[in-house]
Amino acid sequence: MTATAPNRNRKQPPQTRIGLLLPGLGHLAVGEWTFGLGLLSLDVLLVWSAVAGFPRLSEVVFSRGAGNVALHPVIALVSWVVLGSGLWWAAYRRAWPRELSVDEFQSNRQYFLRSVRAHRTGMFGFFGVLFLMAMTFLTPLIAPFDPDAIDMGPKNVAPTWLSLAPTFDYLMGTDEFGRDVFSRLLYGGRISLSIGFVAVGITATLGTTLGATAAFFGGIIDNVIMWFTDMLLSLPRLVLLLTIVGLFRVQGTKGIFLIIVILGLTGWMGVARIVRSQVLSLKQEEFIQAAQALGLSDQRIVFRHLIPNAMAPVIVYCSLAIGSTMLVEAGLSFLGLGVPPPTSTWGVMVNDGREPLRIAPWIATFPGLAIVAAVMSFNLLGDGLRDALDPRLR
C-alpha cells in the first residue's frame, strides 16, 4: 500500500465544491484570492466571448464567403472549449485533489509547483499572461468589427461608456479613419504577443546552442563565439535594429517575419552568456564525466545532459525577455519602422494616436495601457519563476 502525504489529503472543505458552479468561487471560499480572482477573470472572458461571438458564429466562421471556412474562428472555437474545460478541471481538482505519495510530494516537480503557487505576485503575472493569451485566441469571437475596415463608425468618437451612452458599440472609441479601436486592440495584441513569443524562442534556441557549444568544447571555439558575442553586446541594440530594418524594409507578411527574425537574432547574446556559465559548472560534475567515460557522443552529452540541466535560468530570462521584446517592437512601430500598415500592433496604434493625441487621446491610451499590462505580467511571472527555481530558497 502506497503512503500518502498527510497535508495532501483528499478530503477538502465542502465550500470548495461551489467552484463547480463557477470556477474560482471555490478558491475564494477558502481564502485563495489570487487563484480565485484569476479564474474568475477567465470566466468573464469565456462568457463574454460566448455572448459576443456565438450569435454571429456563422458570419464569423464563413467570413470568406459561402462554403469557405476561415481558420482563425475555428481556432477560437477550439480555444473556447479548451479554456472552459481547463477552468472546470481546475475547480474539480480544488474540490477533489489527486492523492500524492510521499515520494511524489517531496519531488522537485511538486516543490516547484508549490513554490510557484505560493508566490502571489508570480501567480498574478501568470494569470495576467494567461488572460492575454486567451484573449488573443478568442479575438475572432470578441472583436465586433474588422480591425482594418474604415468608416465603421464616426471618426474620433470617444468610448461610449465615457459618455454614458446607452450602447456599447464602440467600447474604446474610433480613430481618425473611423476604425474601431477595441477591435484593432484585440487583433494587434495577437501580433504583438506572437512577435514576443517567437522572437524570444529564436533568441533562446540560438543563445542556448552557442553558449553550450562554447563552454563544452572550449579553446578556440569558445574564444571565437564569445568574441563575437561581446562584439554584438558592445553595439547599441536600437541603432543595430534601426540599421537592419532600414536596409531590409519590406511590406505585408514578410515585414512581420522580418521584425521577428531581427528581434530574435539581436537578442541571443545574454542567453549565450548565461548558458555558457552554467555549462562550465555542469561539465565538471560526475554525471558528465560518467557519460564521457561511457563513450557517449558530444552531441548527445550537450543536448541530452548539459542543456536540460542549464535551462532553469534560461526560462526565467525568457519570461522577462518577452516583455522587453514587446517594448522594443512597440518602439520600432512608434518610429514608423515596425510592422508595416495596415496590420495593427500595439506599437503601431500608439504611433497612430500620436497626431490626434489632444482631440482623441483614447487612440494611443488604450494600446499603451495594454503594453504596460503585458510587460508587467511577464515581469511578475519571471520573478515568480526565478524564486521558485532558486535552490538557495529551498
C-alpha positions in Angstrom: 0.0 0.0 0.0 1.4 3.4 -1.0 1.8 6.0 1.7 0.3 9.4 1.0 1.5 12.8 2.2 -0.6 13.9 5.2 -1.1 17.5 4.0 -2.4 16.4 0.7 -5.4 14.5 2.0 -8.2 14.1 -0.5 -10.8 15.4 1.9 -11.3 19.1 1.3 -13.6 21.7 2.9 -17.1 21.4 1.3 -17.2 25.0 0.3 -14.6 24.3 -2.4 -17.3 22.5 -4.4 -19.0 25.8 -5.1 -16.3 26.2 -7.8 -18.1 23.6 -9.9 -20.8 26.2 -10.4 -18.4 29.0 -11.3 -14.7 28.2 -11.4 -12.8 30.4 -8.9 -15.5 30.6 -6.3 -14.2 27.5 -4.6 -10.8 29.0 -4.3 -12.2 32.3 -2.9 -14.3 30.4 -0.4 -11.1 29.0 1.2 -9.1 32.3 1.0 -7.1 31.6 -2.1 -7.6 35.1 -3.5 -5.0 35.1 -6.3 -6.3 31.8 -7.8 -9.9 32.7 -7.3 -9.7 36.2 -8.9 -7.6 34.8 -11.7 -10.0 32.1 -12.6 -13.0 34.5 -12.3 -11.3 36.8 -14.8 -11.0 33.9 -17.2 -14.7 33.1 -16.6 -15.6 36.6 -17.6 -13.6 36.3 -20.8 -15.2 32.9 -21.6 -18.8 34.2 -21.1 -18.0 37.5 -22.9 -16.7 35.6 -26.0 -19.8 33.3 -26.0 -22.3 36.2 -25.7 -20.5 38.3 -28.3 -19.4 35.6 -30.7 -22.0 32.8 -30.7 -24.9 34.8 -32.1 -22.9 35.7 -35.2 -21.0 32.4 -35.4 -21.9 31.5 -38.9 -20.9 35.0 -40.1 -17.6 34.8 -38.4 -16.7 31.2 -39.4 -17.7 31.8 -43.1 -16.3 35.3 -43.3 -14.6 34.4 -46.6 -17.9 33.5 -48.3 -20.3 30.6 -48.6 -18.5 27.3 -48.2 -15.1 28.8 -47.3 -14.3 28.3 -43.6 -11.9 30.8 -42.0 -9.2 29.2 -40.0 -8.9 31.7 -37.1 -12.5 31.5 -36.0 -12.2 27.7 -35.9 -9.1 28.0 -33.7 -11.1 30.4 -31.5 -13.9 27.9 -31.1 -11.4 25.1 -30.2 -9.7 27.5 -27.7 -13.1 28.3 -26.1 -13.7 24.6 -25.5 -10.2 24.1 -24.1 -10.4 27.2 -21.9 -13.8 26.1 -20.5 -12.6 22.6 -19.9 -9.5 23.8 -18.1 -11.4 26.1 -15.8 -13.8 23.4 -14.6 -10.9 20.9 -14.3 -9.1 23.4 -12.0 -12.3 23.7 -10.0 -12.7 20.0 -9.8 -9.1 19.5 -8.7 -9.5 22.0 -5.9 -12.5 20.2 -4.5 -11.1 16.7 -5.0 -7.3 16.9 -5.3 -5.3 13.9 -6.5 -3.6 11.9 -3.8 0.2 12.1 -3.8 2.6 9.6 -2.5 5.3 10.8 -0.1 7.9 10.5 -2.8 5.7 12.5 -5.2 5.1 15.1 -2.6 8.8 15.6 -2.0 9.8 15.6 -5.6 11.4 18.6 -7.3 8.4 19.0 -9.6 5.9 19.2 -6.7 8.2 21.6 -4.8 8.4 23.8 -7.8 4.6 23.8 -8.3 4.1 24.6 -4.6 6.6 27.4 -4.7 5.0 29.0 -7.8 1.5 28.8 -6.2 2.7 30.4 -3.0 4.3 33.3 -4.9 1.4 35.8 -5.1 2.9 38.3 -7.4 4.2 35.5 -9.7 0.7 34.0 -9.8 -0.7 37.4 -10.5 1.6 37.6 -13.5 0.8 34.1 -14.6 -3.0 34.8 -14.7 -2.3 38.1 -16.5 -0.3 36.3 -19.2 -2.9 33.5 -19.4 -5.7 36.2 -19.7 -3.8 37.9 -22.6 -3.1 34.6 -24.4 -6.7 33.5 -24.0 -7.9 36.9 -25.3 -5.7 36.6 -28.4 -7.0 33.1 -29.2 -10.7 34.2 -28.7 -10.3 37.5 -30.6 -12.5 36.5 -33.6 -15.4 35.9 -31.2 -14.9 39.0 -29.1 -13.9 41.7 -31.7 -17.1 43.3 -33.0 -15.6 44.7 -36.3 -13.0 44.1 -38.9 -9.8 45.9 -37.5 -8.8 47.2 -40.9 -12.2 48.3 -42.1 -12.5 52.1 -42.3 -15.7 54.1 -41.7 -17.1 51.5 -39.3 -18.3 54.4 -37.3 -17.9 58.2 -37.0 -14.4 59.5 -36.8 -12.7 60.1 -33.5 -15.7 59.0 -31.4 -15.0 58.7 -27.7 -15.6 55.4 -25.9 -19.3 55.1 -25.5 -19.1 54.2 -21.8 -17.4 57.5 -21.1 -20.3 59.5 -22.5 -22.8 57.3 -20.6 -24.4 56.3 -23.9 -27.0 53.5 -23.7 -25.0 51.4 -26.2 -21.5 49.9 -26.2 -20.9 49.8 -30.0 -17.5 51.5 -29.7 -16.1 50.3 -26.4 -12.8 52.1 -26.9 -13.9 54.7 -29.4 -12.9 55.1 -33.0 -9.8 56.6 -34.7 -9.4 59.2 -37.3 -10.3 56.8 -40.1 -13.5 55.5 -38.3 -11.8 52.2 -37.4 -12.9 50.5 -34.1 -10.1 50.9 -31.6 -11.2 47.9 -29.5 -11.1 45.5 -32.5 -7.7 46.9 -33.5 -6.5 46.4 -29.9 -7.6 42.8 -29.9 -6.1 41.9 -33.3 -3.0 44.0 -32.5 -2.4 42.0 -29.4 -2.2 38.8 -31.4 0.6 40.3 -33.5 2.4 41.9 -30.5 2.3 38.7 -28.4 3.3 36.5 -31.3 6.3 38.7 -32.0 7.3 38.5 -28.4 7.0 34.7 -28.1 8.5 33.8 -31.5 11.4 36.2 -31.3 12.3 35.1 -27.8 12.0 31.5 -29.0 14.6 32.2 -31.7 16.7 34.1 -29.1 16.6 31.2 -26.6 17.4 28.5 -29.2 20.3 30.3 -30.8 21.8 31.6 -27.5 21.5 28.2 -25.8 23.1 26.3 -28.6 26.0 28.7 -29.0 26.6 29.1 -25.2 26.6 25.4 -24.6 28.9 24.7 -27.6 31.4 27.4 -26.5 31.5 26.1 -22.9 31.7 22.4 -23.7 34.4 22.5 -26.4 36.4 25.5 -25.1 39.6 26.6 -26.7 39.4 28.5 -29.9 35.7 27.7 -30.4 34.9 29.3 -27.1 37.1 32.3 -27.8 35.6 32.9 -31.3 32.0 32.6 -30.1 32.4 34.8 -27.0 34.4 37.4 -29.0 31.5 37.6 -31.5 29.1 37.8 -28.6 31.0 40.6 -26.8 31.2 42.5 -30.1 27.4 42.4 -30.6 26.9 43.4 -26.9 29.0 46.4 -27.4 26.7 47.7 -30.2 23.6 49.7 -29.1 20.7 47.3 -29.9 18.4 50.1 -31.0 20.9 51.5 -33.5 21.5 48.0 -34.8 17.8 47.4 -35.2 17.2 50.7 -37.0 20.0 50.0 -39.4 18.9 46.5 -40.3 15.2 47.4 -40.6 16.0 50.4 -42.7 18.1 48.3 -45.1 15.7 45.4 -45.5 12.3 47.2 -45.3 9.5 45.1 -46.8 5.7 45.1 -46.7 3.0 42.7 -45.8 3.5 39.4 -44.0 7.2 39.5 -44.9 7.5 42.7 -42.9 6.2 40.9 -39.8 8.5 37.9 -40.4 11.5 40.3 -40.8 10.7 42.1 -37.5 10.5 38.7 -35.7 13.8 37.4 -37.1 15.7 40.7 -36.5 14.5 40.8 -32.8 15.4 37.2 -32.4 18.9 37.5 -33.9 19.8 40.6 -32.0 18.9 39.4 -28.5 20.6 36.0 -28.1 23.8 37.3 -26.5 22.5 37.4 -22.9 21.2 33.8 -23.2 24.5 32.6 -24.6 26.5 34.1 -21.6 24.1 32.6 -19.1 24.2 29.1 -20.6 28.0 29.2 -21.0 28.4 29.9 -17.3 26.0 27.1 -16.4 27.6 24.6 -18.7 31.1 25.4 -17.5 30.0 24.5 -14.0 28.0 21.4 -15.1 30.6 19.8 -17.2 32.8 19.2 -14.1 30.0 17.2 -12.5 30.4 13.4 -12.1 27.4 12.5 -14.3 29.0 14.3 -17.3 32.3 12.6 -16.7 30.5 9.3 -16.5 28.7 10.0 -19.8 32.1 10.7 -21.4 33.6 7.5 -19.9 30.7 5.5 -21.4 31.6 6.8 -24.8 28.6 9.0 -25.5 28.9 11.4 -28.4 29.5 15.1 -27.7 26.2 15.9 -29.3 24.3 13.6 -27.0 26.1 15.0 -23.9 25.4 18.6 -24.9 21.7 18.2 -25.9 20.6 15.4 -23.5 22.6 16.2 -20.4 24.1 19.7 -20.3 21.4 21.9 -21.9 18.4 20.4 -19.9 20.2 21.0 -16.6 21.1 24.6 -17.6 17.6 25.6 -18.6 16.3 27.0 -15.3 17.9 30.4 -15.6 17.1 30.5 -19.3 13.4 30.0 -18.6 13.4 33.0 -16.2 15.4 35.1 -18.7 12.9 34.3 -21.5 9.9 35.2 -19.4 11.4 38.6 -18.7 12.6 39.0 -22.3 9.2 38.6 -23.8 8.0 41.8 -22.2 11.2 43.7 -23.2 10.9 42.4 -26.8 7.3 43.7 -27.0 8.6 47.0 -25.8 11.3 47.1 -28.5 8.7 46.2 -31.2 6.5 49.0 -29.9 9.4 51.4 -30.0 10.2 50.5 -33.6 6.5 50.8 -34.6 6.3 54.1 -32.9 9.2 55.3 -35.0 7.5 54.0 -38.1 9.9 51.1 -38.7 7.9 48.3 -37.1 5.2 46.1 -38.6 4.0 47.8 -41.8 0.5 49.1 -42.2 -2.4 48.3 -42.3 -1.5 45.5 -39.9 -2.1 46.7 -36.3 0.1 46.1 -33.3 0.0 47.9 -30.0 3.1 49.9 -31.0 1.5 50.9 -34.4 -1.7 52.0 -32.6 0.3 54.2 -30.2 2.0 55.7 -33.3 -1.3 56.2 -35.0 -2.6 58.1 -32.0 0.3 60.5 -31.8 -1.1 63.2 -34.1 -4.7 63.3 -32.8 -3.5 62.9 -29.2 -5.2 66.1 -27.9 -8.5 65.6 -29.6 -8.7 61.7 -29.3 -6.3 60.5 -26.5 -8.0 57.1 -26.3 -6.4 56.0 -29.6 -3.0 55.9 -28.0 -4.0 55.4 -24.4 -5.6 52.0 -24.5 -2.8 50.3 -26.5 -0.3 52.0 -24.2 -2.1 50.5 -21.2 -2.2 47.1 -22.9 1.6 47.3 -23.3 2.1 48.2 -19.7 -0.2 45.4 -18.5 1.5 42.8 -20.7 5.1 43.8 -19.8 4.2 43.9 -16.1 2.5 40.4 -16.3 5.6 38.9 -17.9 7.9 40.5 -15.4 5.9 39.4 -12.4 5.8 35.8 -13.9 9.6 35.9 -14.3 10.1 37.0 -10.7 7.9 34.1 -9.6 9.8 31.6 -11.7 13.1 32.9 -10.5 12.3 32.5 -6.9 10.7 29.0 -7.5 13.7 27.8 -9.4 16.3 29.2 -7.0 17.7 26.3 -5.0 19.0 28.6 -2.3 15.5 29.4 -1.2 14.6 25.7 -0.6 
